[in-house]
Amino acid sequence: MLLLVVPSWAPAQAQIVHAGQACVVKEDNISERVYTIREGDTLVLQCLVTGHPRPQVRWTKTAGSASDKFQETSVFNETLRIERIARTQGGRYYCKAENGVGVPAIKSIRVDVQYLDEPVLTVHQTVSDVRGNFYQEKTVFLRCTVNSNPPARFIWKRGSDTLSHSQDNGVDIYEPLYTQGETKVLKLKNLRPQDYASYTCQVSVRNVCGIPDKAITFRLTNTTAPPALKLSVNETLVVNPGENVTVQCLLTGGDPLPQLQWSHGPGPLPLGALAQSGTLSIPSVQARDSGYYNCTATNNVGNPAKKTVNLLVRSMKNATFQITPDVIKESENIQLGQDLKLSCHVDAVPQEKVTYQWFKNGKPARMSKRLLVTRNDPELPAVTSSLELIDLHFSDYGTYLCVASFPGAPVPDLSVEVNISSETVPPTISVPKGRAVVTVREGSPAELQCEVRGKPRPPVLWSRVDKEAALLPSGLPLEETPDGKLRLEHVSRDMSGTYRCQTARYNGFNVRPREAQVQLNVQFPPEVEPSSQDVRQALGRPVLLRCSLLRGSPQRIASAVWRFKGQLLPPPPAVPVAAEAPDHSELRLDAVTRDSSGSYECSISNDVGSATCLFQVSAKAYSPEFYFDTPNPTRSHKLSKNYSYVLQWTQREPDAVDPLLNYRLSVRQLNQHNAMVKAIPVRRVEKGQLLEYILTDLRVPHSYEVRLTPYTTFGAGDMASRIIHYTEPINSPNLSDNTCHFEDEKICGYTQDLTDNFDWTRQNALTQNPKRSPNTGPPTDISGTPEGYYMFIETSRPRELGDRARLVSPLYNASAKFYCVSFFYHMYGKHIGESEHQVVCPSVAGAGRREGVHRRLGIGPCEAWASQLS
């Protein structure tokens, strides 16, 4: 039977419920919900939603502290699941549900991740004591630090005895200020003989989430001392490349025996380096192995001892020169009668050990009143050699050679040559004709070129002019090219822009840089919208399809081609020449018919590439939208094992196409192949109108897949499907009307759990097993009559400790009211042990499922579960 109900649009509502391995979920103050979970366990949060159309759910998260940045999980699912949750994943989780009706519903819950790390115990002596050992007149501080959530509780023990202020006036226990993590200090005042003992720091989070206590022990003796070190080499070690380097880190004190560790900065130890027992070995050392090597000794007494070796591997690279005309006369050219300075520099390790020698025309340059050689010119980089020519004469023209070397070291010399003549002129730079604008396609290589004239020709430095993209594609702000050509591979659209080329002030004249600019244009295919669109229209009505150009380079439409089901269509009317270049292409269909329904493609090109808009045109109806918030949709039949289900839905955009004629309903039991198919006729359906159909003859407690397809004169529309589950009906808010006595074989919709160890038995005083263990179980149910049924388990052999028997409840719909569960239970027998019961009562709409031990059950959404024999 089909019923039409009043319009049913409803805004989204949401509530967060938990599952997974929560330790506890509690209400903090009034509105704060806190979900406590142990680190490493699985977090499961479910966002139960109501509203029509069915709301879409999105999970987001804010971090647990103000210093952390906002992070989105971007989980579009009603269930959020995080395996092996870490402490950094604690914080507030938000469930946002929206369906386009009213404002979105947003609910949150704070997730508190519990953990307890291993404690760290360190020992310190008074600052006034400068000697290495601990003496009885000195004070010792034992500091115990741990990271935990919640805050840990500390217990100090000497041997097996717990220490406290009141029992021993020689100790003091306090919490220091400004410490990282949680810290408790045990202060031993003026050491006594009995203070030399083993001390244990025990930390506890009071077994929250089942986290066990942890402890660490330290033995204090009269020889306890912090570590002390010395090195087998000087703090600065200069070696030649290729040598084998060995550095020993020697312990000179420390009790307990300190642990030694080598580290390198920056970066890890070199490949092939071996650190063992305080000895660091580096075979065939190279220049890249230079740096600081740290030896650290720790024994948790006092502060760690640290020694550092600065390893310098002799090397030289990057020999450069500079020609500086007369600075006083602000000249940029070489002129006779003016001063001239030639400079030479290499990058070396160690820099200060480099020596320079100047030659003129192959002979050593001799110093005179007019020829001066200086070192460490304040206007130039450190350790730079300069040759100054005072009052330049014609005889000073020639070839000057600068040689840099490490005396007595097997490091090859580096040299640089400078020619001074009347032809030595400062540089100029320009862009070759036709190369000021470079246009390439995205993904191809590009070459930007600037020409340098002058003698000598300095290198060319490239940079970007664009302020928003200051870095070159290489990731550097500046890039040197010896030939003036900047080569780019696989250019992308973000590389478009203006590039600057300029002369370097080295390997040439040390004058104001000359510069020029090159424009790079990167062409790329068009981007269009819509990429895909579903177009619905009634038969006989016109349709206008539009494909728009969003971006591209060049930003114009060179051609637009329309196809229908892959076949080329005649081109649309051309745009007049005087009109502005269009940014879209349109196709008009005078009438939608069965023959004109199908796939339309518009391919737009800009001579670089093309992009396609796809339109799916039809007159078929949109899918129905199931209504999930039907109150008490299940109706049970007491005289049979069947139930009926109230199926409700609305039709999405019914006016977009021809009027609906009927629906095709298909109902199939899960895990079965055969389906019941039926046509449901309808009259005019309005937007938002709730339609209802009652499914009958469904078998308890099976679930079914329901498929619903709308039909118009065009034919079948889009199908919608959902799964319906058997839920125990709630007939009245009066608890007495919703009591289950287990009198019928359906046992109130409960089922035996297939994953437990054994099953429950339905019986009464007349049907109970005469062989069951004596003195166990109730003689009757709560009614006291022999006909009353109850659920029973036998806990004697072959049952063992830890065996479980579960009854799985049906789903209870809680969309309308608040409900609660209550039940009678009976435990009898000398060795019965105990049974655990937990009742979970969600406070808003939702459905849940738990296991339970029930005698009588007040039907409702509150869920009870147990039990484990113990």
VEXVORO-775041 format. One record per residue (C-alpha): residue in three letters; x, y, z. Coordinates in steps of 0.5 Angstrom, whole numbers, plus 500, padded with zeros to 3 digits. Layout:
alaXYZ ...
END
This chain:
met500500500 leu503507498 leu501513502 leu503520501 val505524507 val506531508 pro513535506 ser519532510 trp525536509 ala529537515 pro535540517 ala541535519 gln542533526 ala548530529 gln551526535 ile557523536 val557516540 his563512541 ala566505540 gly573502539 gln577501545 ala575507550 cys577507557 val571511559 val567517556 lys565522561 glu561528561 asp566534564 asn562539567 ile556540563 ser557540555 glu564537555 arg564530552 val571527553 tyr573520550 thr579517554 ile583512550 arg590508551 glu596510546 gly596505541 asp589502541 thr584503536 leu579510536 val572509533 leu567515533 gln561515530 cys557521528 leu549519528 val545523524 thr538525522 gly535529517 his532529510 pro535529505 arg540524508 pro546529511 gln553528509 val558527514 arg565530515 trp570529520 thr575535522 lys580536528 thr583541532 ala590539536 gly590538543 ser594544545 ala594552542 ser601551539 asp599546534 lys596548528 phe589546525 gln589539522 glu584536517 thr583529517 ser578530511 val574524513 phe567524509 asn564518513 glu560517519 thr565513522 leu572515524 arg577510525 ile584511527 glu588505528 arg594505534 ile592512536 ala598516538 arg599522543 thr599527538 gln592525535 gly589527541 gly585533541 arg578536539 tyr574532534 tyr568535530 cys563532526 lys559536521 ala553534518 glu549538512 asn544536507 gly543543504 val537544509 gly538550514 val545550518 pro549544518 ala550541525 ile556541528 lys558536534 ser565535538 ile568531543 arg575531546 val579525545 asp584524551 val590519549 gln593516556 tyr600514556 leu606513561 asp613513558 glu619510562 pro622514567 val628517567 leu633518573 thr638523574 val643524580 his646531582 gln650534587 thr650541590 val653546586 ser658548591 asp662541591 val667542586 arg670535587 gly669529583 asn666524589 phe660525593 tyr662525601 gln657525607 glu657532608 lys654534601 thr647534599 val645529593 phe639530589 leu635525585 arg631527580 cys626523577 thr622525570 val617522566 asn612524560 ser605521562 asn597523561 pro594524566 pro599526571 ala603521574 arg604520581 phe611519584 ile613514590 trp620514592 lys623508595 arg630506599 gly631499598 ser623496599 asp622502604 thr617508602 leu620515603 ser616521606 his618527609 ser614525616 gln618518617 asp625521615 asn627528616 gly634527612 val630527606 asp625532602 ile621530596 tyr618536592 glu616538585 pro621543582 leu619549578 tyr620550570 thr622543568 gln620539562 gly615533563 glu613531570 thr619531575 lys619529583 val626531586 leu628526592 lys633531596 leu638527601 lys640532606 asn647532608 leu649525606 arg649519612 pro651512612 gln644509611 asp643514605 tyr648510601 ala643505598 ser639503592 tyr633508590 thr627507586 cys622512583 gln616508581 val611512577 ser603511576 val597513573 arg593509577 asn592504572 val588508568 cys586505561 gly590499564 ile597502564 pro601499569 asp606502573 lys613503571 ala620504575 ile627505575 thr632504580 phe639507582 arg644505587 leu648511590 thr655509593 asn661513596 thr664513589 thr658515585 ala661521580 pro659524574 pro663523567 ala669526565 leu673526559 lys679527555 leu681527548 ser687524544 val688530539 asn687537540 glu680540539 thr682543532 leu685537528 val687539521 val689533516 asn690532509 pro685528504 gly686521504 glu688520511 asn685515516 val683519522 thr682516529 val680520535 gln680517542 cys675519547 leu678517554 leu674516560 thr677519566 gly672519571 gly664517572 asp661512577 pro656508574 leu661507568 pro658512563 gln656511556 leu660514550 gln657516544 trp659520538 ser655525533 his657529527 gly654536526 pro651538521 gly648531519 pro650524521 leu657521521 pro660520514 leu659513511 gly664508513 ala666512519 leu666507525 ala665509533 gln666503538 ser668504545 gly670511545 thr674511539 leu672514532 ser675512526 ile674515519 pro678511513 ser680516507 val677522510 gln675527504 ala673534504 arg666533505 asp667530512 ser670536515 gly666539521 tyr665538528 tyr665531532 asn662531539 cys663525544 thr658525549 ala659521556 thr652520560 asn651516566 asn645520569 val650523574 gly651530574 asn651533567 pro653529561 ala661530559 lys662533552 lys668534548 thr668537541 val673536535 asn673541529 leu676536524 leu679540518 val680537511 arg685541507 ser682543501 met681549496 lys676550490 asn673556487 ala679560484 thr676567482 phe679574480 gln677581480 ile679587476 thr678594480 pro679600477 asp681607480 val676607486 ile678614488 lys677617481 glu670613481 ser673610474 glu670604471 asn675603466 ile683602466 gln687608464 leu694609464 gly696614470 gln691611474 asp691606480 leu689599478 lys688593483 leu688586481 ser685581487 cys685573487 his681569492 val680561493 asp675558498 ala679554502 val679549509 pro683552513 gln682559510 glu687562514 lys693557511 val692559504 thr698562501 tyr698566494 gln704568489 trp703573484 phe707572477 lys707577471 asn709574464 gly711568467 lys716571472 pro715572480 ala712579481 arg717584484 met714589489 ser716596488 lys713603490 arg708602484 leu707595485 leu704593492 val702586494 thr697586500 arg693581504 asn686581507 asp683587504 pro677590508 glu673591502 leu674584499 pro672577502 ala677574508 val684572506 thr684575499 ser691577496 ser691583492 leu696586487 glu696594486 leu699598481 ile700605482 asp700610477 leu699605471 his704605466 phe704602459 ser710597461 asp705594466 tyr701591461 gly701584461 thr699577463 tyr698576471 leu698569474 cys695568481 val697561485 ala694559491 ser697553495 phe698550502 pro705549503 gly707542505 ala700539504 pro699534498 val693539495 pro694541488 asp695548487 leu689553484 ser691559479 val687564476 glu690568470 val688576468 asn690579462 ile691587462 ser692591456 ser689596452 glu683591450 thr681590457 val674593458 pro668593463 pro663588460 thr656590457 ile650585457 ser644585452 val639580450 pro640577443 lys635580437 gly628576438 arg630573444 ala627578449 val620574449 val621566450 thr614562449 val614555450 arg609550451 glu608547458 gly613541459 ser618542454 pro625545455 ala626553455 glu633557454 leu634564456 gln640567453 cys644574455 glu650576451 val656579455 arg661583451 gly668586454 lys674583456 pro674579460 arg667576460 pro665575467 pro659570469 val652571468 leu648571474 trp640570473 ser634571478 arg627573478 val624579478 asp617577480 lys616579487 glu611573489 ala616568486 ala623570488 leu626563487 leu628560481 pro626553478 ser632550481 gly630553488 leu636558489 pro635565489 leu641566484 glu644562479 glu651562475 thr651561468 pro658561465 asp655562458 gly650567459 lys644561458 leu639559463 arg637552461 leu630550464 glu627543463 his620541463 val617548464 ser611549468 arg606555468 asp608557474 met615559471 ser612564467 gly615571468 thr620576468 tyr628574469 arg634578470 cys641577468 gln646581470 thr654581470 ala658578476 arg663582480 tyr668577480 asn672573474 gly671580471 phe671588473 asn669589480 val664595478 arg657596478 pro653590475 arg650591468 glu643587467 ala638586462 gln631582462 val628576459 gln620575459 leu618567459 asn611565457 val609558458 gln603556454 phe598551457 pro592547454 pro585550456 glu581548463 val574548462 glu567548466 pro563544467 ser568538466 ser562533467 gln554535468 asp548531468 val542535465 arg535533466 gln529535462 ala522533460 leu521530453 gly520536448 arg523541452 pro529545449 val536545453 leu542549452 leu549546453 arg555551455 cys562549455 ser566555458 leu574557458 leu576558465 arg584559463 gly589557458 ser595560455 pro593563450 gln587565453 arg582564447 ile578559444 ala581557437 ser576552436 ala570548439 val568541436 trp561538439 arg560531438 phe554526440 lys555519442 gly562520439 gln559523432 leu561530430 leu556535430 pro555541425 pro559547428 pro555552432 pro553559429 ala560563428 val561569432 pro561576428 val568578426 ala567585430 ala565581436 glu569580442 ala573573442 pro568568446 asp570565452 his565559451 ser561555446 glu554553446 leu549548443 arg542548443 leu537542443 asp530544441 ala527538444 val529533448 thr527526445 arg529519446 asp534519440 ser537526442 ser538523449 gly545521451 ser552523451 tyr555530449 glu562532448 cys565539447 ser572539445 ile575546446 ser582548443 asn587554444 asp592551439 val596548445 gly592543447 ser584541448 ala580540454 thr573537454 cys566538457 leu562532458 phe554533458 gln549527460 val543529457 ser536525458 ala529525461 lys530520466 ala528521473 tyr533522479 ser533517484 pro529517490 glu532519497 phe530514502 tyr528517509 phe532514515 asp528517521 thr522514521 pro520513528 asn519505530 pro519503522 thr519495524 arg512492526 ser513485529 his507479528 lys507475535 leu504469532 ser509468527 lys516470525 asn515475520 tyr515483521 ser514488517 tyr517495515 val515502514 leu519504508 gln519512507 trp522516501 thr522523497 gln523524490 arg529528488 glu527534483 pro520531481 asp519537476 ala525537473 val522531468 asp516528466 pro511526471 leu512520475 leu508514473 asn510508478 tyr516505482 arg519499481 leu521496488 ser526490489 val526486496 arg532481497 gln534478503 leu541479504 asn546472502 gln540470497 his539471490 asn532471489 ala528478489 met521480490 val519485485 lys513489485 ala510496481 ile508501486 pro503506482 val503513484 arg500520482 arg503527482 val509527486 glu511534489 lys518536491 gly519534499 gln513530499 leu514523503 leu512517500 glu511511504 tyr510503503 ile509498508 leu514492506 thr511485509 asp512478510 leu520479512 arg523474516 val526475523 pro531477524 his534477517 ser536484513 tyr534486506 glu536490501 val531494498 arg532497491 leu527503488 thr527505481 pro522511479 tyr519510472 thr516516467 thr514516460 phe521516458 gly523509462 ala527507468 gly530513472 asp536512477 met535507482 ala537508489 ser538502494 arg539501502 ile539496507 ile534495512 his535491519 tyr530488523 thr529492530 glu525490536 pro519495535 ile518500541 asn510500542 ser509505547 pro513510552 asn511506558 leu516501560 ser511496562 asp508495555 asn515494552 thr517488557 cys520482554 his519475558 phe522471553 glu516467552 asp516466544 glu522463541 lys524469538 ile527471544 cys525479543 gly529479537 tyr536477540 thr541472537 gln546468539 asp553471538 leu557467533 thr564469536 asp563467543 asn565460546 phe558458548 asp550459547 trp545461552 thr539456553 arg532459553 gln528454558 asn523454564 ala522450570 leu518445565 thr523444560 gln530445564 asn535440563 pro534435568 lys542433568 arg544440569 ser549441575 pro545441582 asn544447586 thr545452580 gly540456576 pro533459578 pro527454580 thr523459576 asp523466572 ile521472576 ser514471575 gly515465580 thr510460575 pro513454572 glu511456565 gly515463565 tyr521463561 tyr528465562 met535465559 phe540460562 ile548458562 glu551453565 thr558455568 ser560448570 arg565444566 pro567444560 arg566451561 glu573455563 leu575461566 gly574467561 asp569463557 arg564468554 ala556467552 arg553473549 leu546475546 val546480541 ser541485541 pro537487535 leu537495533 tyr533500537 asn531506534 ala532512538 ser530517534 ala524520538 lys525519546 phe530517551 tyr529510553 cys533506558 val534498559 ser533494566 phe533487567 phe533481572 tyr538477573 his540471578 met547468580 tyr547462584 gly552457586 lys558456591 his563458585 ile559462581 gly564468581 glu562474578 ser559477572 glu560484569 his554488566 gln555495563 val549499560 val550505555 cys545510554 pro546515548 ser542521549 val540523542 ala537519536 gly541513534 ala541506533 gly546501537 arg548494538 arg551491544 glu551484547 gly547483554 val545478559 his538479560 arg532476564 arg527482563 leu529488558 gly525494558 ile526495550 gly529502548 pro536504545 cys540504552 glu544498551 ala546493556 trp552488555 ala556483559 ser558477561 gln565474562 leu565468567 ser570469572 
END
